[in-house]
Amino acid sequence: MLSYLKQNLHSYFSSRVL
């Protein structure tokens, strides 16, 4: 579960950066 949340946050931030 934590892994999923971590991946989700990473994807979210990456999207914002781009």
Stockholm file with secondary structure:
# STOCKHOLM 1.0

chainA/1-18         MLSYLKQNLHSYFSSRVL
#=GR chainA/1-18 SS CHHHHHHHHHHHHHHHHC
#=GC SS_cons        CHHHHHHHHHHHHHHHHC
//
